[in-house]
Amino acid sequence: MTRSSRVQTLSATALLVVLSFATRAPALLNASGTNSDAAVVGLQARHIFHGGWSPLLWGSSYQTSADSTWAALFFAVFGPTPLALMLSALTLYVALTLFAFAMLHRRMSSPWRALVATLPLVFTTACVHSYALYPPRQLALTLAFVALWAIDRADGAKRPAAWLFAGGLVAMLAWLADPYAIIFLPAAALLAALVVLRAYETFGARPAASGA
């Protein structure tokens, strides 16, 4: 990658981060008006560093306390406030957006084209008003995109098996964090199958023609 390409990629990445935070500024400014699901995450996060950790989210028999643990780290730095809770979820969503950008950038000739293709994750109403700012399953969604990114990296890699294994492992972690992430598993499995088929076509041994 040339210096110019690196500068363009860094500029596009920085712009994506700025836009992601700017579009959520109104929600961050009104963080105290969060819903009950996020409030449970925040309440549990306040107790984690005081011996109140549990493997499952309070009041749930299937969601883990992964987002509460992540929020607890923000509480330790910024204090137990609604803003810190919303920031904990938003940073995960911005990370999800960046992994999507990285996948698109590998397939497109320009980082700016990849940026434009990623903008729906930044501006769509569904993303602004759903889990982008409201735990408790943002960590699972972000891990699902990390899994897709790792599987995509296997295509053309020197050690594709290692990337595929890492992607599969992260996909399982996403599912364990929250069963909702299971909706991404078919896409991850299909992407992995395509990567394997492509690798076989490129490097696989074909039967050599035998002479008479």
Phi and psi in degrees as GROMACS dihedral restraints (atoms count N, CA, C in turn):
[ dihedral_restraints ]
;  ai    aj    ak    al  type     phi  dphi    fc
    3     4     5     6     1   -74.5    20    10
    4     5     6     7     1   166.5    20    10
    6     7     8     9     1   -60.6    20    10
    7     8     9    10     1   -41.3    20    10
    9    10    11    12     1   -62.1    20    10
   10    11    12    13     1   -40.5    20    10
   12    13    14    15     1   -66.1    20    10
   13    14    15    16     1   -40.2    20    10
   15    16    17    18     1   -63.3    20    10
   16    17    18    19     1   -42.1    20    10
   18    19    20    21     1   -63.7    20    10
   19    20    21    22     1   -42.9    20    10
   21    22    23    24     1   -64.8    20    10
   22    23    24    25     1   -40.5    20    10
   24    25    26    27     1   -65.7    20    10
   25    26    27    28     1   -44.6    20    10
   27    28    29    30     1   -64.3    20    10
   28    29    30    31     1   -38.9    20    10
   30    31    32    33     1   -65.7    20    10
   31    32    33    34     1   -43.8    20    10
   33    34    35    36     1   -64.3    20    10
   34    35    36    37     1   -39.7    20    10
   36    37    38    39     1   -64.6    20    10
   37    38    39    40     1   -45.4    20    10
   39    40    41    42     1   -62.1    20    10
   40    41    42    43     1   -41.8    20    10
   42    43    44    45     1   -63.9    20    10
   43    44    45    46     1   -38.3    20    10
   45    46    47    48     1   -63.4    20    10
   46    47    48    49     1   -41.5    20    10
   48    49    50    51     1   -65.6    20    10
   49    50    51    52     1   -45.5    20    10
   51    52    53    54     1   -60.6    20    10
   52    53    54    55     1   -45.7    20    10
   54    55    56    57     1   -63.9    20    10
   55    56    57    58     1   -38.2    20    10
   57    58    59    60     1   -62.5    20    10
   58    59    60    61     1   -42.2    20    10
   60    61    62    63     1   -76.2    20    10
   61    62    63    64     1   -37.1    20    10
   63    64    65    66     1   -65.3    20    10
   64    65    66    67     1   -40.4    20    10
   66    67    68    69     1   -70.2    20    10
   67    68    69    70     1   -20.0    20    10
   69    70    71    72     1   -99.1    20    10
   70    71    72    73     1     4.4    20    10
   72    73    74    75     1   -56.5    20    10
   73    74    75    76     1   -44.7    20    10
   75    76    77    78     1   -59.8    20    10
   76    77    78    79     1   -41.6    20    10
   78    79    80    81     1   -66.6    20    10
   79    80    81    82     1   -37.0    20    10
   81    82    83    84     1   -66.6    20    10
   82    83    84    85     1   -39.0    20    10
   84    85    86    87     1   -67.8    20    10
   85    86    87    88     1   -22.0    20    10
   87    88    89    90     1  -113.7    20    10
   88    89    90    91     1    37.4    20    10
   90    91    92    93     1   -60.9    20    10
   91    92    93    94     1   -28.5    20    10
   93    94    95    96     1   -68.3    20    10
   94    95    96    97     1   -15.2    20    10
   96    97    98    99     1   -91.2    20    10
   97    98    99   100     1    30.6    20    10
   99   100   101   102     1   -69.7    20    10
  100   101   102   103     1   170.7    20    10
  102   103   104   105     1   -92.2    20    10
  103   104   105   106     1   177.8    20    10
  105   106   107   108     1   -69.4    20    10
  106   107   108   109     1   -32.5    20    10
  108   109   110   111     1   -62.0    20    10
  109   110   111   112     1   -45.5    20    10
  111   112   113   114     1   -67.7    20    10
  112   113   114   115     1   -35.1    20    10
  114   115   116   117     1   -62.5    20    10
  115   116   117   118     1   -38.1    20    10
  117   118   119   120     1   -62.3    20    10
  118   119   120   121     1   -42.2    20    10
  120   121   122   123     1   -60.2    20    10
  121   122   123   124     1   -44.4    20    10
  123   124   125   126     1   -64.9    20    10
  124   125   126   127     1   -42.0    20    10
  126   127   128   129     1   -63.2    20    10
  127   128   129   130     1   -42.8    20    10
  129   130   131   132     1   -66.7    20    10
  130   131   132   133     1   -38.0    20    10
  132   133   134   135     1   -62.1    20    10
  133   134   135   136     1   -34.7    20    10
  135   136   137   138     1   -64.7    20    10
  136   137   138   139     1   -26.2    20    10
  138   139   140   141     1   -98.8    20    10
  139   140   141   142     1    -8.8    20    10
  141   142   143   144     1   -62.1    20    10
  142   143   144   145     1   -42.9    20    10
  144   145   146   147     1   -82.8    20    10
  145   146   147   148     1     8.3    20    10
  147   148   149   150     1  -123.1    20    10
  148   149   150   151     1    31.4    20    10
  150   151   152   153     1    80.9    20    10
  151   152   153   154     1    13.8    20    10
  153   154   155   156     1  -103.7    20    10
  154   155   156   157     1    21.5    20    10
  156   157   158   159     1   -73.6    20    10
  157   158   159   160     1   143.2    20    10
  159   160   161   162     1  -143.4    20    10
  160   161   162   163     1   152.5    20    10
  162   163   164   165     1   -67.5    20    10
  163   164   165   166     1   -27.5    20    10
  165   166   167   168     1  -108.4    20    10
  166   167   168   169     1   154.0    20    10
  168   169   170   171     1   -65.7    20    10
  169   170   171   172     1   139.4    20    10
  171   172   173   174     1   -54.9    20    10
  172   173   174   175     1   132.5    20    10
  174   175   176   177     1    79.0    20    10
  175   176   177   178     1     5.1    20    10
  177   178   179   180     1  -125.6    20    10
  178   179   180   181     1   143.2    20    10
  180   181   182   183     1  -105.9    20    10
  181   182   183   184     1     7.2    20    10
  183   184   185   186     1  -137.4    20    10
  184   185   186   187     1   -23.8    20    10
  186   187   188   189     1   -91.9    20    10
  187   188   189   190     1   137.3    20    10
  189   190   191   192     1   -84.4    20    10
  190   191   192   193     1   173.6    20    10
  192   193   194   195     1   -91.7    20    10
  193   194   195   196     1    24.3    20    10
  195   196   197   198     1   -58.5    20    10
  196   197   198   199     1   -46.5    20    10
  198   199   200   201     1   -68.5    20    10
  199   200   201   202     1   -33.4    20    10
  201   202   203   204     1   -65.9    20    10
  202   203   204   205     1   -40.0    20    10
  204   205   206   207     1   -64.7    20    10
  205   206   207   208     1   -42.0    20    10
  207   208   209   210     1   -63.3    20    10
  208   209   210   211     1   -42.9    20    10
  210   211   212   213     1   -64.5    20    10
  211   212   213   214     1   -33.6    20    10
  213   214   215   216     1   -61.3    20    10
  214   215   216   217     1   -34.3    20    10
  216   217   218   219     1   -64.4    20    10
  217   218   219   220     1   -39.5    20    10
  219   220   221   222     1   -69.1    20    10
  220   221   222   223     1   -36.7    20    10
  222   223   224   225     1   -63.1    20    10
  223   224   225   226     1   -37.3    20    10
  225   226   227   228     1   -64.9    20    10
  226   227   228   229     1   -30.5    20    10
  228   229   230   231     1   -90.9    20    10
  229   230   231   232     1   -46.4    20    10
  231   232   233   234     1  -105.0    20    10
  232   233   234   235     1    -6.9    20    10
  234   235   236   237     1    94.0    20    10
  235   236   237   238     1   156.3    20    10
  237   238   239   240     1   -78.7    20    10
  238   239   240   241     1    79.5    20    10
  240   241   242   243     1  -122.0    20    10
  241   242   243   244     1   157.9    20    10
  243   244   245   246     1   -58.1    20    10
  244   245   246   247     1   -35.9    20    10
  246   247   248   249     1   -63.4    20    10
  247   248   249   250     1   -43.3    20    10
  249   250   251   252     1   -62.7    20    10
  250   251   252   253     1   -38.0    20    10
  252   253   254   255     1   -63.1    20    10
  253   254   255   256     1   -45.3    20    10
  255   256   257   258     1   -67.0    20    10
  256   257   258   259     1   -36.9    20    10
  258   259   260   261     1   -64.7    20    10
  259   260   261   262     1   -36.3    20    10
  261   262   263   264     1   -61.9    20    10
  262   263   264   265     1   -40.0    20    10
  264   265   266   267     1   -74.7    20    10
  265   266   267   268     1   -39.2    20    10
  267   268   269   270     1   -66.9    20    10
  268   269   270   271     1   -39.9    20    10
  270   271   272   273     1   -61.0    20    10
  271   272   273   274     1   -36.5    20    10
  273   274   275   276     1   -66.2    20    10
  274   275   276   277     1   -40.4    20    10
  276   277   278   279     1   -68.5    20    10
  277   278   279   280     1   -38.1    20    10
  279   280   281   282     1   -63.8    20    10
  280   281   282   283     1   -38.6    20    10
  282   283   284   285     1   -61.9    20    10
  283   284   285   286     1   -42.6    20    10
  285   286   287   288     1   -56.4    20    10
  286   287   288   289     1   -45.5    20    10
  288   289   290   291     1   -62.2    20    10
  289   290   291   292     1   -39.6    20    10
  291   292   293   294     1   -68.6    20    10
  292   293   294   295     1   -36.1    20    10
  294   295   296   297     1   -68.1    20    10
  295   296   297   298     1   -37.1    20    10
  297   298   299   300     1   -63.7    20    10
  298   299   300   301     1   -42.1    20    10
  300   301   302   303     1   -61.1    20    10
  301   302   303   304     1   -41.9    20    10
  303   304   305   306     1   -63.0    20    10
  304   305   306   307     1   -40.6    20    10
  306   307   308   309     1   -64.3    20    10
  307   308   309   310     1   -44.6    20    10
  309   310   311   312     1   -67.6    20    10
  310   311   312   313     1   -35.7    20    10
  312   313   314   315     1   -62.6    20    10
  313   314   315   316     1   -34.4    20    10
  315   316   317   318     1   -65.2    20    10
  316   317   318   319     1   -26.8    20    10
  318   319   320   321     1  -100.2    20    10
  319   320   321   322     1    -6.8    20    10
  321   322   323   324     1  -119.3    20    10
  322   323   324   325     1   151.8    20    10
  324   325   326   327     1   -75.7    20    10
  325   326   327   328     1   -20.5    20    10
  327   328   329   330     1  -129.7    20    10
  328   329   330   331     1   137.0    20    10
  330   331   332   333     1   -63.6    20    10
  331   332   333   334     1   -26.0    20    10
  333   334   335   336     1   -72.0    20    10
  334   335   336   337     1   -34.4    20    10
  336   337   338   339     1   -67.2    20    10
  337   338   339   340     1   -39.9    20    10
  339   340   341   342     1   -63.9    20    10
  340   341   342   343     1   -38.0    20    10
  342   343   344   345     1   -61.3    20    10
  343   344   345   346     1   -47.0    20    10
  345   346   347   348     1   -61.5    20    10
  346   347   348   349     1   -40.7    20    10
  348   349   350   351     1   -67.1    20    10
  349   350   351   352     1   -24.2    20    10
  351   352   353   354     1   -87.7    20    10
  352   353   354   355     1   -17.0    20    10
  354   355   356   357     1   -57.0    20    10
  355   356   357   358     1   -31.1    20    10
  357   358   359   360     1   -55.9    20    10
  358   359   360   361     1   -31.4    20    10
  360   361   362   363     1   -70.5    20    10
  361   362   363   364     1   -19.3    20    10
  363   364   365   366     1   -90.8    20    10
  364   365   366   367     1   -40.9    20    10
  366   367   368   369     1  -105.2    20    10
  367   368   369   370     1   -18.6    20    10
  369   370   371   372     1   -63.7    20    10
  370   371   372   373     1   144.9    20    10
  372   373   374   375     1   -60.5    20    10
  373   374   375   376     1   -38.5    20    10
  375   376   377   378     1   -60.3    20    10
  376   377   378   379     1   -40.9    20    10
  378   379   380   381     1   -73.7    20    10
  379   380   381   382     1   -35.0    20    10
  381   382   383   384     1   -68.8    20    10
  382   383   384   385     1   -36.0    20    10
  384   385   386   387     1  -107.9    20    10
  385   386   387   388     1     0.8    20    10
  387   388   389   390     1  -107.1    20    10
  388   389   390   391     1  -121.5    20    10
  390   391   392   393     1   -78.3    20    10
  391   392   393   394     1    -3.1    20    10
  393   394   395   396     1   -62.5    20    10
  394   395   396   397     1   -28.6    20    10
  396   397   398   399     1  -125.4    20    10
  397   398   399   400     1     2.9    20    10
  399   400   401   402     1  -127.9    20    10
  400   401   402   403     1   106.5    20    10
  402   403   404   405     1   -59.6    20    10
  403   404   405   406     1   172.2    20    10
  405   406   407   408     1  -111.8    20    10
  406   407   408   409     1    14.5    20    10
  408   409   410   411     1  -120.0    20    10
  409   410   411   412     1    19.4    20    10
  411   412   413   414     1   -66.6    20    10
  412   413   414   415     1   -36.9    20    10
  414   415   416   417     1   -62.4    20    10
  415   416   417   418     1   -40.3    20    10
  417   418   419   420     1   -63.0    20    10
  418   419   420   421     1   -41.6    20    10
  420   421   422   423     1   -65.8    20    10
  421   422   423   424     1   -40.8    20    10
  423   424   425   426     1   -65.0    20    10
  424   425   426   427     1   -42.7    20    10
  426   427   428   429     1   -61.7    20    10
  427   428   429   430     1   -35.1    20    10
  429   430   431   432     1   -61.7    20    10
  430   431   432   433     1   -40.4    20    10
  432   433   434   435     1   -72.3    20    10
  433   434   435   436     1   -32.9    20    10
  435   436   437   438     1   -62.4    20    10
  436   437   438   439     1   -40.5    20    10
  438   439   440   441     1   -62.4    20    10
  439   440   441   442     1   -45.5    20    10
  441   442   443   444     1   -62.1    20    10
  442   443   444   445     1   -40.3    20    10
  444   445   446   447     1   -62.4    20    10
  445   446   447   448     1   -44.6    20    10
  447   448   449   450     1   -64.8    20    10
  448   449   450   451     1   -41.0    20    10
  450   451   452   453     1   -65.1    20    10
  451   452   453   454     1   -40.5    20    10
  453   454   455   456     1   -63.7    20    10
  454   455   456   457     1   -36.3    20    10
  456   457   458   459     1   -64.6    20    10
  457   458   459   460     1   -22.4    20    10
  459   460   461   462     1   -64.5    20    10
  460   461   462   463     1   -27.1    20    10
  462   463   464   465     1   -68.7    20    10
  463   464   465   466     1   110.9    20    10
  465   466   467   468     1    86.4    20    10
  466   467   468   469     1     2.1    20    10
  468   469   470   471     1   -77.7    20    10
  469   470   471   472     1   158.3    20    10
  471   472   473   474     1   -68.8    20    10
  472   473   474   475     1   -32.4    20    10
  474   475   476   477     1  -125.1    20    10
  475   476   477   478     1    73.9    20    10
  477   478   479   480     1   -61.7    20    10
  478   479   480   481     1   -32.4    20    10
  480   481   482   483     1   -62.5    20    10
  481   482   483   484     1   -37.7    20    10
  483   484   485   486     1   -65.8    20    10
  484   485   486   487     1   -41.6    20    10
  486   487   488   489     1   -67.4    20    10
  487   488   489   490     1   -40.0    20    10
  489   490   491   492     1   -64.6    20    10
  490   491   492   493     1   -40.4    20    10
  492   493   494   495     1   -64.0    20    10
  493   494   495   496     1   -43.9    20    10
  495   496   497   498     1   -62.5    20    10
  496   497   498   499     1   -42.5    20    10
  498   499   500   501     1   -63.2    20    10
  499   500   501   502     1   -42.9    20    10
  501   502   503   504     1   -64.6    20    10
  502   503   504   505     1   -39.0    20    10
  504   505   506   507     1   -64.4    20    10
  505   506   507   508     1   -44.9    20    10
  507   508   509   510     1   -66.7    20    10
  508   509   510   511     1   -36.1    20    10
  510   511   512   513     1   -61.2    20    10
  511   512   513   514     1   -40.1    20    10
  513   514   515   516     1   -67.1    20    10
  514   515   516   517     1   -37.9    20    10
  516   517   518   519     1   -63.8    20    10
  517   518   519   520     1   -39.3    20    10
  519   520   521   522     1   -61.3    20    10
  520   521   522   523     1   -43.4    20    10
  522   523   524   525     1   -65.7    20    10
  523   524   525   526     1   -38.0    20    10
  525   526   527   528     1   -68.4    20    10
  526   527   528   529     1   -35.4    20    10
  528   529   530   531     1   -64.7    20    10
  529   530   531   532     1   -38.8    20    10
  531   532   533   534     1  -160.7    20    10
  532   533   534   535     1   124.9    20    10
  534   535   536   537     1   -57.1    20    10
  535   536   537   538     1   -19.6    20    10
  537   538   539   540     1   -57.4    20    10
  538   539   540   541     1   -30.5    20    10
  540   541   542   543     1   -66.2    20    10
  541   542   543   544     1    -9.3    20    10
  543   544   545   546     1   -63.8    20    10
  544   545   546   547     1   -21.0    20    10
  546   547   548   549     1   -66.0    20    10
  547   548   549   550     1   -19.0    20    10
  549   550   551   552     1   -89.8    20    10
  550   551   552   553     1   -13.5    20    10
  552   553   554   555     1   -64.0    20    10
  553   554   555   556     1   -41.2    20    10
  555   556   557   558     1   -59.6    20    10
  556   557   558   559     1   -40.9    20    10
  558   559   560   561     1   -64.7    20    10
  559   560   561   562     1   -40.3    20    10
  561   562   563   564     1   -65.2    20    10
  562   563   564   565     1   -41.8    20    10
  564   565   566   567     1   -65.9    20    10
  565   566   567   568     1   -41.1    20    10
  567   568   569   570     1   -64.7    20    10
  568   569   570   571     1   -43.6    20    10
  570   571   572   573     1   -62.1    20    10
  571   572   573   574     1   -42.3    20    10
  573   574   575   576     1   -62.5    20    10
  574   575   576   577     1   -42.1    20    10
  576   577   578   579     1   -62.5    20    10
  577   578   579   580     1   -41.4    20    10
  579   580   581   582     1   -65.1    20    10
  580   581   582   583     1   -39.4    20    10
  582   583   584   585     1   -63.8    20    10
  583   584   585   586     1   -42.2    20    10
  585   586   587   588     1   -64.2    20    10
  586   587   588   589     1   -44.6    20    10
  588   589   590   591     1   -62.8    20    10
  589   590   591   592     1   -41.0    20    10
  591   592   593   594     1   -64.5    20    10
  592   593   594   595     1   -42.2    20    10
  594   595   596   597     1   -64.2    20    10
  595   596   597   598     1   -38.2    20    10
  597   598   599   600     1   -66.3    20    10
  598   599   600   601     1   -41.0    20    10
  600   601   602   603     1   -65.0    20    10
  601   602   603   604     1   -32.3    20    10
  603   604   605   606     1   -83.7    20    10
  604   605   606   607     1   -44.2    20    10
  606   607   608   609     1  -116.9    20    10
  607   608   609   610     1   -11.1    20    10
  609   610   611   612     1   -65.4    20    10
  610   611   612   613     1   149.5    20    10
  612   613   614   615     1   -79.4    20    10
  613   614   615   616     1   127.8    20    10
  615   616   617   618     1  -103.9    20    10
  616   617   618   619     1   147.6    20    10
  618   619   620   621     1   -59.7    20    10
  619   620   621   622     1   127.8    20    10
  621   622   623   624     1   -76.3    20    10
  622   623   624   625     1   144.3    20    10
  624   625   626   627     1   -69.1    20    10
  625   626   627   628     1   127.5    20    10
  627   628   629   630     1   -94.6    20    10
  628   629   630   631     1   139.9    20    10
  630   631   632   633     1   -81.9    20    10
  631   632   633   634     1   160.2    20    10
